[in-house]
């Protein structure tokens, strides 16, 4: 049987095709690996910022705001002293002049005070959560964006006793307690890279 043509060229083309396919698969795998690495890094950065936001929220709701309820004028000074750069807290706490108004009045009575949902835009409180090195520091910004007044006494003492008879006996009627409700926006971001941030919306009742 006579050979019609040289088949070496076909074998070469086939080998080149397989080589290109293999290179394409390797390139796709490398791209997926790089993308996964970037995604893991982004998730880690976000988790760090989110933890800073959670930590800032804990300070706000358990330490800062409760100290200002009973008497803002007598409470704000010692609070700032304790948590500024020279105090025991050493977190550089700064409070805006609008905080008193927002804590004690309904949103409709705020006038021109900022109500935007960006906590970094005219924050009511800001401070820095410090790490072992400055590269790990996180700044926290907090702002009250809505206040709904209630009838609970801000001193924490229950003065709304139930109505009873003259002799002090009887079932009486207990008034319904409506707590003060605040809507807070909290933003935690890395001090040296604000792009690494996490935002929280918090509903706080007292």
C-alpha positions as CSV (number, residue, x, y, z in Angstrom):
1,X,0.0,0.0,0.0
2,X,1.4,3.4,-1.0
3,X,1.7,6.1,1.7
4,X,-0.3,9.1,0.4
5,X,1.5,11.8,2.5
6,X,3.7,12.6,5.4
7,X,1.8,12.2,8.7
8,X,4.6,13.7,10.9
9,X,3.0,17.2,10.5
10,X,-0.4,16.0,11.9
11,X,1.4,14.5,15.0
12,X,3.2,17.8,15.6
13,X,-0.1,19.8,15.4
14,X,-1.8,17.4,17.7
15,X,1.0,17.6,20.3
16,X,0.9,21.4,20.1
17,X,-2.8,21.4,20.7
18,X,-2.5,19.2,23.7
19,X,0.3,21.5,25.0
20,X,-1.9,24.6,24.6
21,X,-4.8,22.9,26.4
22,X,-2.6,21.9,29.3
23,X,-1.2,25.4,29.5
24,X,-4.7,26.8,29.5
25,X,-5.7,24.5,32.4
26,X,-2.6,25.4,34.4
27,X,-3.3,29.1,33.8
28,X,-6.9,28.8,34.9
29,X,-5.8,26.9,38.1
30,X,-3.3,29.6,38.9
31,X,-5.9,32.3,38.4
32,X,-8.3,30.6,40.7
33,X,-5.6,30.1,43.3
34,X,-4.6,33.8,43.2
35,X,-8.3,34.8,43.4
36,X,-8.8,32.6,46.4
37,X,-5.8,34.1,48.1
38,X,-7.0,37.6,47.5
39,X,-10.5,36.7,48.7
40,X,-9.1,35.1,51.9
41,X,-7.1,38.2,52.6
42,X,-10.1,40.5,52.1
43,X,-12.2,38.3,54.4
44,X,-9.6,38.4,57.1
45,X,-9.4,42.2,56.8
46,X,-13.1,42.5,57.0
47,X,-13.3,40.3,60.0
48,X,-10.8,42.4,61.8
49,X,-12.7,45.6,61.0
50,X,-15.9,43.9,62.1
51,X,-14.5,42.9,65.4
52,X,-13.4,46.5,66.0
53,X,-16.9,47.7,65.2
54,X,-18.3,45.1,67.6
55,X,-15.8,46.1,70.3
56,X,-16.7,49.8,69.8
57,X,-20.4,49.1,70.1
58,X,-19.8,47.3,73.4
59,X,-18.0,50.3,74.7
60,X,-20.7,52.7,73.5
61,X,-23.7,50.8,74.9
62,X,-22.2,49.4,78.1
63,X,-19.8,52.1,79.2
64,X,-20.0,55.5,77.4
65,X,-23.7,56.2,76.9
66,X,-25.0,54.9,80.3
67,X,-22.6,57.3,82.1
68,X,-24.3,60.2,80.4
69,X,-27.9,59.4,81.0
70,X,-28.4,60.7,84.6
71,X,-26.5,64.0,84.1
72,X,-24.7,64.7,80.9
73,X,-23.0,67.8,82.2
74,X,-21.4,66.1,85.1
75,X,-20.7,62.8,83.3
76,X,-19.0,63.9,80.0
77,X,-16.0,65.5,81.7
78,X,-14.9,62.5,83.7
79,X,-15.7,60.2,80.8
80,X,-13.4,62.1,78.4
81,X,-10.7,62.4,81.0
82,X,-10.8,58.6,81.7
83,X,-10.7,57.6,78.0
84,X,-8.6,60.3,76.2
85,X,-4.9,59.8,75.4
86,X,-3.8,60.6,78.9
87,X,-6.4,58.6,80.8
88,X,-6.5,55.0,81.9
89,X,-8.4,54.0,78.8
90,X,-5.9,55.8,76.5
91,X,-8.1,55.5,73.4
92,X,-8.3,59.2,72.4
93,X,-12.1,59.5,73.0
94,X,-13.6,62.6,71.5
95,X,-17.2,63.7,71.8
96,X,-19.0,66.2,69.7
97,X,-21.2,69.0,71.0
98,X,-24.3,67.5,69.3
99,X,-24.2,64.3,71.5
100,X,-26.1,66.0,74.4
101,X,-28.9,67.1,72.2
102,X,-29.2,63.7,70.5
103,X,-29.3,61.8,73.8
104,X,-32.0,64.0,75.3
105,X,-34.3,65.1,72.5
106,X,-36.4,63.5,69.7
107,X,-35.0,63.5,66.2
108,X,-37.5,66.1,65.0
109,X,-36.0,68.6,67.5
110,X,-32.4,68.2,66.3
111,X,-32.4,71.1,63.9
112,X,-29.5,71.0,61.6
113,X,-27.6,68.2,63.4
114,X,-26.3,65.4,61.1
115,X,-28.6,62.5,60.6
116,X,-26.8,60.8,57.7
117,X,-26.1,57.1,57.9
118,X,-22.3,57.5,57.5
119,X,-20.9,57.4,61.0
120,X,-17.7,59.1,59.8
121,X,-19.7,62.1,58.6
122,X,-19.9,64.4,61.7
123,X,-19.5,61.5,64.3
124,X,-20.9,62.1,67.8
125,X,-18.1,59.9,69.4
126,X,-14.8,58.7,68.0
127,X,-11.9,56.8,69.5
128,X,-9.1,54.4,68.6
129,X,-8.8,50.7,69.6
130,X,-5.1,50.1,69.9
131,X,-3.1,47.0,68.9
132,X,0.3,45.9,69.9
133,X,1.7,47.8,67.0
134,X,0.3,51.0,65.4
135,X,-0.4,49.1,62.1
136,X,-3.1,47.2,63.8
137,X,-4.9,50.2,65.3
138,X,-8.6,50.7,64.4
139,X,-10.6,53.9,64.5
140,X,-14.2,53.7,65.6
141,X,-16.8,56.3,64.6
142,X,-20.3,56.4,66.1
143,X,-23.3,58.6,65.5
144,X,-26.9,58.7,66.8
145,X,-29.1,59.0,63.7
146,X,-32.5,58.7,65.4
147,X,-33.9,59.1,68.9
148,X,-37.4,58.0,70.1
149,X,-38.1,59.4,73.6
150,X,-39.6,57.1,76.2
151,X,-40.9,57.3,79.8
152,X,-38.2,55.4,81.6
153,X,-36.3,57.4,84.1
154,X,-32.7,57.8,82.9
155,X,-31.2,57.5,86.4
156,X,-32.1,53.8,86.3
157,X,-34.5,54.1,89.3
158,X,-38.0,53.0,88.8
159,X,-40.2,55.9,89.8
160,X,-43.2,54.7,87.8
161,X,-44.9,52.9,90.7
162,X,-48.2,51.3,90.1
163,X,-51.3,53.3,91.3
164,X,-52.7,51.9,94.5
165,X,-55.3,52.9,97.1
166,X,-54.9,55.4,99.9
167,X,-53.9,52.7,102.3
168,X,-51.2,51.4,100.0
169,X,-53.0,48.2,99.2
170,X,-54.8,46.8,96.3
171,X,-54.0,45.6,92.8
172,X,-53.3,49.0,91.2
173,X,-52.3,49.7,87.6
174,X,-48.7,49.6,86.5
175,X,-47.8,52.1,83.8
176,X,-46.3,50.7,80.6
177,X,-42.6,51.4,80.3
178,X,-41.5,52.7,77.0
179,X,-37.7,52.9,76.9
180,X,-35.7,55.5,75.0
181,X,-34.7,54.0,71.7
182,X,-31.6,55.1,69.8
183,X,-30.5,54.1,66.3
184,X,-26.7,54.2,66.1
185,X,-24.4,53.9,63.2
186,X,-21.0,52.5,64.0
187,X,-18.0,52.3,61.6
188,X,-14.7,50.6,62.4
189,X,-11.8,51.1,60.1
190,X,-8.0,50.4,60.1
191,X,-6.2,53.6,61.1
192,X,-3.6,53.4,58.3
193,X,-6.0,52.0,55.6
194,X,-9.6,53.3,55.8
195,X,-10.6,50.9,53.0
196,X,-10.6,48.1,55.5
197,X,-13.8,48.9,57.2
198,X,-17.0,47.4,58.6
199,X,-20.3,49.2,59.2
200,X,-23.0,48.4,61.9
201,X,-26.5,49.6,62.5
202,X,-27.5,49.3,66.1
203,X,-30.9,49.6,67.8
204,X,-30.3,50.5,71.5
205,X,-33.1,50.8,74.1
206,X,-32.7,52.1,77.6
